[in-house]
């Protein structure tokens, strides 16, 4: 039994190490919780359509579902739909899959449930995306000219660089057990973007909040119904307790 327990603990340690390596060894920042903020979700939807749908689809999300976050059909048609799209269609990428594979090495993944699929030992899927979208840096050795701290050697270019600006990552060489490692130390700005650092972080929080919501659009309704059911059960339990006490009060 002792050997089984020790083997289980060792396996957990191996899995944790693998998850850490898969995240590029970069600690994840905590993403702001915006799934209940309609204004943030609407801005996140706008950012998603303007900067993500060009390459990434959301094959399980229809445009008309955005009415759940407070948008009208007219607002969706006027501000979020391409001229060839219809309100009842799903969010399809505009890029040709063959060209995407040629340019990036693979077809960009569907993002409908990306916030749920990226959860791991280091944090939630929202934490992963929030950190990932804020840690791109210029790397001329890469085909796209970009690299990322959370996902080293990523094939994706920095689609939001005009908002964030361009940066170099500063690394420091360290020796450990005879091996040289590069430890991230900070940023060097090449050119500023259209947003300040605080504004960009806020915008990415909105985008990540939208990606969270898109992974489960009914989550807010589910939570509200769950709270209502718990309150109802609490009242029902109290009434049943009183009735039980009244029924048995004269029984000895």
VOBA-1610 file (N, C-alpha, C; in pm, whole numbers, padded with zeros to 5 digits, always signed):
BEGIN
Unk+00083-00121+00000Unk+00000+00000+00000Unk+00086+00127+00000Unk+00197+00121+00081Unk+00285+00237+00089Unk+00347+00268-00047Unk+00388+00161-00119Unk+00448+00182-00251Unk+00347+00243-00349Unk+00221+00199-00337Unk+00117+00252-00426Unk+00096+00400-00402Unk+00093+00440-00273Unk+00073+00581-00238Unk+00189+00665-00288Unk+00314+00614-00268Unk+00432+00688-00314Unk+00433+00702-00466Unk+00391+00597-00534Unk+00385+00602-00681Unk+00281+00703-00728Unk+00169+00707-00654Unk+00063+00802-00689Unk+00110+00946-00670Unk+00181+00971-00559Unk+00235+01105-00533Unk+00336+01145-00640Unk+00421+01049-00679Unk+00521+01077-00784Unk+00455+01109-00917Unk+00347+01035-00945Unk+00274+01060-01070Unk+00212+01198-01071Unk+00157+01240-00957Unk+00100+01374-00948Unk+00207+01480-00970Unk+00325+01457-00913Unk+00434+01552-00933Unk+00476+01560-01078Unk+00479+01445-01147Unk+00514+01443-01289Unk+00412+01518-01372Unk+00283+01497-01341Unk+00177+01567-01414Unk+00185+01716-01392Unk+00212+01757-01269Unk+00223+01900-01239Unk+00339+01961-01314Unk+00452+01886-01320Unk+00568+01936-01394Unk+00540+01947-01541Unk+00467+01850-01596Unk+00431+01854-01738Unk+00341+01972-01767Unk+00241+01997-01680Unk+00149+02110-01700Unk+00225+02241-01694Unk+00324+02249-01602Unk+00402+02373-01589Unk+00485+02397-01714Unk+00545+02286-01766Unk+00626+02300-01887Unk+00540+02337-02006Unk+00418+02282-02012Unk+00330+02312-02125Unk+00290+02457-02126Unk+00289+02520-02010Unk+00256+02662-02003Unk+00375+02752-02024Unk+00491+02691-02061Unk+00610+02770-02086Unk+00680+02812-01959Unk+00639+02762-01842Unk+00704+02797-01717Unk+00670+02936-01669Unk+00579+03003-01731Unk+00542+03140-01696Unk+00425+03137-01598Unk+00440+03197-01479Unk+00324+03202-01388Unk+00211+03283-01448Unk+00089+03237-01428Unk-00027+03301-01488Unk-00082+03411-01399Unk-00119+03524-01461Unk-00185+03633-01389Unk-00333+03600-01372Unk-00389+03648-01263Unk-00531+03624-01238Unk-00615+03712-01328Unk-00703+03649-01405Unk-00791+03724-01496Unk-00906+03787-01417Unk-00945+03910-01451Unk-01062+03970-01385Unk-01189+03895-01423Unk-01280+03884-01329Unk-01406+03814-01353Unk-01508+03912-01412Unk-01539+03896-01540Unk-01628+03989-01608Unk-01748+03920-01674Unk-01774+03794-01638Unk-01882+03722-01705Unk-02020+03776-01669Unk-02029+03861-01567Unk-02157+03922-01530Unk-02166+04069-01570Unk-02062+04120-01634Unk-02056+04261-01673Unk-02096+04272-01821Unk-02220+04313-01846Unk-02269+04317-01984Unk-02189+04412-02071Unk-02151+04527-02016Unk-02072+04623-02093Unk-01938+04564-02135Unk-01872+04493-02042Unk-01743+04431-02072Unk-01760+04319-02175Unk-01868+04241-02162Unk-01893+04133-02258Unk-01921+04187-02397Unk-01992+04298-02406Unk-02020+04358-02536Unk-01891+04409-02600Unk-01806+04472-02520Unk-01678+04519-02573Unk-01589+04401-02612Unk-01594+04294-02532Unk-01518+04174-02565Unk-01565+04111-02694Unk-01698+04111-02718Unk-01752+04058-02844Unk-01703+04141-02962Unk-01698+04273-02945Unk-01649+04361-03052Unk-01502+04332-03082Unk-01421+04317-02978Unk-01279+04285-02998Unk-01262+04149-03065Unk-01346+04055-03025Unk-01337+03920-03083Unk-01366+03924-03233Unk-01471+03993-03272Unk-01508+04000-03413Unk-01403+04079-03493Unk-01352+04187-03435Unk-01258+04272-03508Unk-01118+04214-03520Unk-01074+04137-03418Unk-00935+04094-03414Unk-00914+03942-03417Unk-01017+03864-03392Unk-00998+03719-03381Unk-01063+03639-03494Unk-01183+03681-03535Unk-01259+03603-03633Unk-01191+03598-03770Unk-01098+03687-03795Unk-01025+03680-03921Unk-00956+03546-03938Unk-00904+03489-03828Unk-00833+03361-03834Unk-00903+03250-03757Unk-00969+03286-03647Unk-01030+03185-03559Unk-01183+03186-03573Unk-01240+03068-03583Unk-01385+03057-03586Unk-01438+03033-03445Unk-01569+03045-03431Unk-01641+03005-03309Unk-01762+02927-03360Unk-01736+02803-03401Unk-01833+02725-03478Unk-01958+02687-03401Unk-01955+02703-03268Unk-02070+02665-03187Unk-02143+02787-03129Unk-02110+02905-03181Unk-02172+03029-03133Unk-02238+03100-03251Unk-02367+03127-03238Unk-02439+03202-03341Unk-02443+03350-03303Unk-02440+03436-03403Unk-02440+03579-03377Unk-02563+03623-03297Unk-02678+03562-03328Unk-02800+03607-03259Unk-02800+03571-03110Unk-02708+03485-03067Unk-02698+03454-02924Unk-02642+03572-02844Unk-02583+03668-02915Unk-02528+03786-02848Unk-02638+03874-02789Unk-02763+03846-02822Unk-02872+03919-02756Unk-02875+03888-02606Unk-02816+03775-02567Unk-02810+03737-02426Unk-02722+03831-02344Unk-02633+03905-02411Unk-02547+03999-02338Unk-02593+04143-02361Unk-02718+04158-02402Unk-02777+04292-02408Unk-02775+04360-02542Unk-02726+04294-02647Unk-02724+04354-02780Unk-02854+04323-02854Unk-02899+04415-02934Unk-03017+04391-03018Unk-02973+04332-03151Unk-03067+04275-03224Unk-03035+04220-03356Unk-02981+04328-03449Unk-03037+04449-03437Unk-02991+04560-03522Unk-02848+04599-03488Unk-02814+04603-03360Unk-02677+04636-03319Unk-02579+04530-03369Unk-02620+04405-03362Unk-02535+04296-03409Unk-02512+04308-03560Unk-02621+04333-03634Unk-02609+04346-03780Unk-02522+04465-03820Unk-02541+04578-03751Unk-02471+04700-03789Unk-02325+04702-03747Unk-02292+04635-03636Unk-02159+04651-03579Unk-02072+04526-03578Unk-02132+04408-03585Unk-02054+04286-03566Unk-02057+04190-03685Unk-02151+04207-03775Unk-02164+04114-03887Unk-02087+04165-04009Unk-02024+04072-04080Unk-01969+04104-04210Unk-02084+04107-04310Unk-02064+04171-04422Unk-02173+04193-04517Unk-02233+04062-04569Unk-02154+03957-04574Unk-02203+03830-04627Unk-02265+03740-04520Unk-02254+03778-04393Unk-02304+03694-04285Unk-02450+03726-04253Unk-02516+03628-04193Unk-02653+03646-04148Unk-02660+03629-03997Unk-02761+03690-03936Unk-02771+03696-03791Unk-02779+03558-03726Unk-02833+03460-03797Unk-02848+03326-03740Unk-02731+03234-03765Unk-02627+03283-03834Unk-02513+03198-03867Unk-02413+03192-03753Unk-02328+03092-03757Unk-02222+03080-03659Unk-02105+03171-03697Unk-02015+03194-03604Unk-01901+03282-03627Unk-01792+03204-03700Unk-01782+03227-03830Unk-01686+03155-03912Unk-01563+03241-03940Unk-01447+03177-03941Unk-01324+03247-03974Unk-01324+03285-04122Unk-01267+03399-04152Unk-01262+03445-04291Unk-01140+03392-04366Unk-01041+03338-04292Unk-00918+03293-04356Unk-00940+03159-04426Unk-00869+03137-04536Unk-00871+03009-04606Unk-00786+02910-04526Unk-00842+02794-04487Unk-00767+02697-04406Unk-00635+02655-04470Unk-00631+02642-04603Unk-00507+02603-04671Unk-00400+02712-04656Unk-00442+02837-04670Unk-00348+02947-04652Unk-00302+02956-04507Unk-00395+02933-04413Unk-00360+02939-04272Unk-00253+02835-04238Unk-00269+02714-04291Unk-00171+02609-04265Unk-00037+02643-04326Unk-00040+02707-04443Unk+00085+02746-04510Unk+00155+02858-04434Unk+00079+02955-04383Unk+00138+03070-04314Unk+00180+03039-04171Unk+00095+02965-04099Unk+00118+02946-03955Unk+00159+02804-03918Unk+00158+02713-04015Unk+00195+02574-03985Unk+00079+02487-03944Unk-00035+02548-03913Unk-00155+02473-03874Unk-00274+02565-03885Unk-00392+02506-03901Unk-00513+02586-03907Unk-00545+02639-03767Unk-00566+02769-03748Unk-00595+02824-03614Unk-00714+02753-03550Unk-00708+02723-03421Unk-00814+02645-03356Unk-00943+02725-03339Unk-01053+02650-03329Unk-01181+02711-03297Unk-01176+02761-03152Unk-01237+02877-03126Unk-01225+02938-02993Unk-01354+02933-02911Unk-01453+02855-02953Unk-01579+02854-02881Unk-01561+02816-02735Unk-01483+02711-02709Unk-01466+02664-02571Unk-01320+02674-02527Unk-01244+02766-02586Unk-01102+02778-02555Unk-01078+02813-02408Unk-01166+02894-02348Unk-01147+02934-02208Unk-01167+02816-02113Unk-01243+02717-02155Unk-01263+02599-02072Unk-01153+02496-02095Unk-01106+02485-02218Unk-01009+02382-02252Unk-00869+02416-02203Unk-00840+02543-02176Unk-00705+02584-02137Unk-00683+02585-01985Unk-00781+02541-01909Unk-00764+02534-01764Unk-00660+02427-01730Unk-00579+02455-01629Unk-00476+02359-01588Unk-00434+02381-01445Unk-00324+02316-01407Unk-00278+02324-01269Unk-00234+02466-01232Unk-00188+02542-01331Unk-00138+02676-01302Unk-00246+02782-01289Unk-00368+02751-01327Unk-00476+02849-01319Unk-00591+02811-01409Unk-00691+02897-01414Unk-00808+02870-01498Unk-00774+02899-01645Unk-00866+02859-01732Unk-00848+02891-01873Unk-00848+03041-01897Unk-00927+03114-01818Unk-00928+03260-01829Unk-00793+03318-01789Unk-00731+03264-01683Unk-00598+03311-01642Unk-00496+03287-01753Unk-00504+03170-01814Unk-00412+03137-01924Unk-00425+03237-02038Unk-00548+03259-02084Unk-00571+03348-02197Unk-00533+03492-02163Unk-00566+03535-02042Unk-00536+03673-01999Unk-00385+03698-02000Unk-00308+03599-01954Unk-00162+03614-01952Unk-00105+03598-02092Unk-00155+03502-02166Unk-00108+03476-02303Unk-00121+03599-02392Unk-00237+03663-02389Unk-00263+03776-02477Unk-00189+03903-02435Unk-00124+03900-02321Unk-00048+04016-02272Unk+00102+03993-02270Unk+00149+03878-02322Unk+00292+03848-02314Unk+00354+03814-02450Unk+00301+03873-02557Unk+00366+03862-02687Unk+00487+03956-02691Unk+00589+03916-02766Unk+00706+04004-02783Unk+00769+03977-02920Unk+00841+04078-02967Unk+00906+04068-03098Unk+01021+03967-03092Unk+01023+03879-03192Unk+01130+03779-03203Unk+01154+03755-03352Unk+01256+03820-03405Unk+01282+03814-03549Unk+01325+03676-03595Unk+01359+03587-03502Unk+01399+03452-03539Unk+01279+03366-03578Unk+01159+03413-03546Unk+01037+03338-03577Unk+00978+03383-03709Unk+00910+03291-03775Unk+00854+03321-03908Unk+00754+03435-03902Unk+00676+03443-03794Unk+00576+03550-03782Unk+00635+03679-03725Unk+00758+03671-03672Unk+00818+03787-03608Unk+00777+03804-03464Unk+00701+03707-03410Unk+00650+03718-03273Unk+00675+03589-03196Unk+00684+03604-03064Unk+00693+03491-02974Unk+00608+03522-02851Unk+00596+03427-02761Unk+00510+03445-02645Unk+00570+03377-02522Unk+00559+03441-02407Unk+00615+03384-02285Unk+00536+03263-02235Unk+00405+03267-02249Unk+00322+03157-02200Unk+00327+03038-02295Unk+00333+03066-02425Unk+00334+02962-02527Unk+00456+02985-02616Unk+00576+02943-02571Unk+00697+02965-02650Unk+00688+02901-02787Unk+00739+02971-02887Unk+00741+02924-03027Unk+00601+02911-03086Unk+00507+02987-03035Unk+00371+02983-03087Unk+00371+03028-03233Unk+00286+02965-03312Unk+00278+03001-03454Unk+00189+03121-03480Unk+00120+03168-03378Unk+00027+03279-03393Unk+00099+03414-03383Unk+00077+03506-03476Unk+00130+03641-03461Unk+00048+03719-03359Unk+00098+03834-03320Unk+00028+03917-03220Unk-00078+04001-03291Unk-00202+03952-03292Unk-00308+04020-03366Unk-00345+04155-03306Unk-00312+04175-03179Unk-00352+04298-03109Unk-00233+04393-03088Unk-00128+04378-03166Unk-00007+04457-03142Unk-00030+04607-03163Unk-00123+04642-03252Unk-00148+04785-03272Unk-00209+04851-03149Unk-00276+04772-03067Unk-00333+04824-02943Unk-00229+04826-02831Unk-00151+04718-02822Unk-00054+04708-02713Unk+00079+04774-02745Unk+00117+04773-02871Unk+00249+04821-02908Unk+00343+04704-02930Unk+00470+04736-02958Unk+00571+04633-02982Unk+00674+04635-02870Unk+00712+04513-02824Unk+00807+04504-02713Unk+00909+04394-02737Unk+01026+04410-02677Unk+01124+04303-02666Unk+01115+04247-02526Unk+01132+04117-02513Unk+01142+04055-02381Unk+01288+04050-02339Unk+01315+04087-02214Unk+01452+04086-02161Unk+01470+03958-02080Unk+01571+03879-02119Unk+01600+03753-02050Unk+01740+03760-01988Unk+01755+03684-01881Unk+01884+03674-01813Unk+01926+03528-01810Unk+02052+03502-01848Unk+02102+03365-01845Unk+02135+03323-01703Unk+02093+03203-01667Unk+02124+03147-01535Unk+02170+03004-01552Unk+02268+02965-01468Unk+02321+02830-01470Unk+02255+02747-01361Unk+02205+02630-01399Unk+02142+02541-01303Unk+02174+02396-01339Unk+02248+02329-01251Unk+02286+02189-01271Unk+02358+02170-01404Unk+02444+02265-01435Unk+02524+02255-01557Unk+02452+02294-01683Unk+02328+02340-01670Unk+02251+02380-01787Unk+02222+02530-01782Unk+02219+02591-01901Unk+02190+02734-01910Unk+02041+02754-01939Unk+01977+02833-01856Unk+01836+02867-01877Unk+01822+03017-01892Unk+01716+03059-01960Unk+01689+03201-01981Unk+01566+03239-01899Unk+01586+03328-01807Unk+01479+03370-01715Unk+01430+03509-01755Unk+01299+03520-01770Unk+01240+03648-01809Unk+01257+03752-01698Unk+01301+03872-01737Unk+01325+03978-01639Unk+01240+04103-01659Unk+01194+04127-01780Unk+01114+04248-01800Unk+01095+04279-01948Unk+01041+04398-01972Unk+01007+04439-02108Unk+01086+04562-02151Unk+01114+04569-02279Unk+01171+04688-02342Unk+01078+04731-02454Unk+01024+04852-02445Unk+00927+04900-02544Unk+00998+04941-02673Unk+00950+04889-02784Unk+01000+04929-02915Unk+00919+05046-02968Unk+00786+05029-02966Unk+00696+05137-03008Unk+00566+05122-02931Unk+00508+05234-02886Unk+00384+05227-02809Unk+00265+05193-02898Unk+00159+05143-02835Unk+00038+05112-02909Unk-00067+05221-02892Unk-00186+05193-02942Unk-00294+05291-02933Unk-00350+05302-02792Unk-00320+05203-02706Unk-00370+05202-02569Unk-00254+05209-02470Unk-00281+05261-02352Unk-00184+05252-02244Unk-00184+05109-02192Unk-00087+05077-02108Unk-00080+04941-02052Unk-00207+04907-01975Unk-00256+05003-01896Unk-00377+04980-01817Unk-00499+04960-01907Unk-00510+05041-02012Unk-00622+05028-02105Unk-00618+04895-02178Unk-00498+04853-02217Unk-00485+04726-02288Unk-00522+04609-02197Unk-00475+04613-02073Unk-00510+04507-01978Unk-00662+04501-01957Unk-00725+04617-01951Unk-00871+04623-01934Unk-00941+04563-02056Unk-00892+04597-02175Unk-00951+04544-02298Unk-00935+04392-02306Unk-00818+04342-02269Unk-00795+04198-02270Unk-00884+04129-02167Unk-00907+04194-02053Unk-01000+04140-01954Unk-01140+04127-02012Unk-01182+04228-02092Unk-01313+04221-02158Unk-01318+04105-02259Unk-01212+04093-02338Unk-01207+03987-02440Unk-01209+03849-02375Unk-01131+03831-02271Unk-01127+03702-02201Unk-01261+03672-02134Unk-01324+03777-02079Unk-01457+03759-02021Unk-01556+03710-02125Unk-01548+03767-02245Unk-01636+03722-02353Unk-01606+03577-02391Unk-01478+03539-02399Unk-01442+03402-02432Unk-01493+03305-02325Unk-01488+03348-02198Unk-01545+03266-02090Unk-01696+03249-02110Unk-01764+03360-02135Unk-01909+03355-02154Unk-01944+03269-02275Unk-01869+03282-02383Unk-01899+03209-02506Unk-01887+03058-02485Unk-01798+03015-02396Unk-01782+02873-02369Unk-01903+02812-02301Unk-01982+02894-02233Unk-02105+02848-02169Unk-02200+02966-02155Unk-02272+03002-02260Unk-02359+03121-02256Unk-02467+03115-02149Unk-02505+02995-02109Unk-02614+02982-02011Unk-02564+02985-01867Unk-02435+03010-01847Unk-02380+02999-01712Unk-02442+03099-01615Unk-02466+03222-01659Unk-02526+03320-01568Unk-02668+03281-01529Unk-02744+03231-01627Unk-02880+03183-01598Unk-02875+03064-01504Unk-02779+02974-01528Unk-02764+02857-01441Unk-02735+02896-01297Unk-02648+02994-01279Unk-02613+03038-01143Unk-02733+03104-01076Unk-02806+03189-01151Unk-02924+03255-01092Unk-03030+03152-01053Unk-03055+03055-01139Unk-03152+02951-01107Unk-03106+02867-00988Unk-02977+02840-00982Unk-02923+02763-00871Unk-02945+02833-00738Unk-02922+02964-00736Unk-02944+03041-00613Unk-03091+03040-00575Unk-03179+03058-00674Unk-03324+03056-00647Unk-03367+02921-00589Unk-03314+02812-00647Unk-03349+02677-00600Unk-03302+02656-00457Unk-03181+02702-00424Unk-03129+02686-00289Unk-03213+02765-00188Unk-03254+02887-00225Unk-03339+02967-00136Unk-03474+02899-00116Unk-03532+02848-00227Unk-03660+02777-00218Unk-03648+02655-00127Unk-03542+02577-00143Unk-03523+02458-00061Unk-03505+02493+00087Unk-03438+02607+00113Unk-03419+02649+00251Unk-03554+02683+00316Unk-03640+02758+00242Unk-03773+02790+00294Unk-03857+02663+00310Unk-03850+02573+00211Unk-03928+02450+00219Unk-03885+02365+00337Unk-03754+02360+00363Unk-03704+02284+00478Unk-03753+02343+00609Unk-03751+02477+00619Unk-03798+02543+00741Unk-03947+02515+00765Unk-04028+02523+00659Unk-04173+02497+00671Unk-04198+02351+00711Unk-04124+02258+00646Unk-04139+02116+00678Unk-04101+02089+00823Unk-03996+02156+00870Unk-03953+02140+01010Unk-04062+02186+01107Unk-04121+02301+01075Unk-04229+02353+01161Unk-04350+02260+01158Unk-04388+02212+01041Unk-04502+02121+01030Unk-04477+01991+01105Unk-04355+01942+01094Unk-04320+01819+01166Unk-04331+01838+01316Unk-04281+01954+01365Unk-04286+01981+01509Unk-04432+01996+01554Unk-04517+02064+01473Unk-04658+02082+01511Unk-04733+01950+01510Unk-04700+01861+01417Unk-04772+01731+01405Unk-04741+01640+01524Unk-04616+01641+01571Unk-04574+01548+01673Unk-04572+01608+01813Unk-04618+01733+01830Unk-04605+01797+01960Unk-04687+01730+02069Unk-04803+01668+02031Unk-04889+01604+02132Unk-04863+01453+02144Unk-04769+01404+02066Unk-04739+01261+02069Unk-04625+01237+02167Unk-04649+01149+02262Unk-04547+01117+02362Unk-04492+00978+02339
//
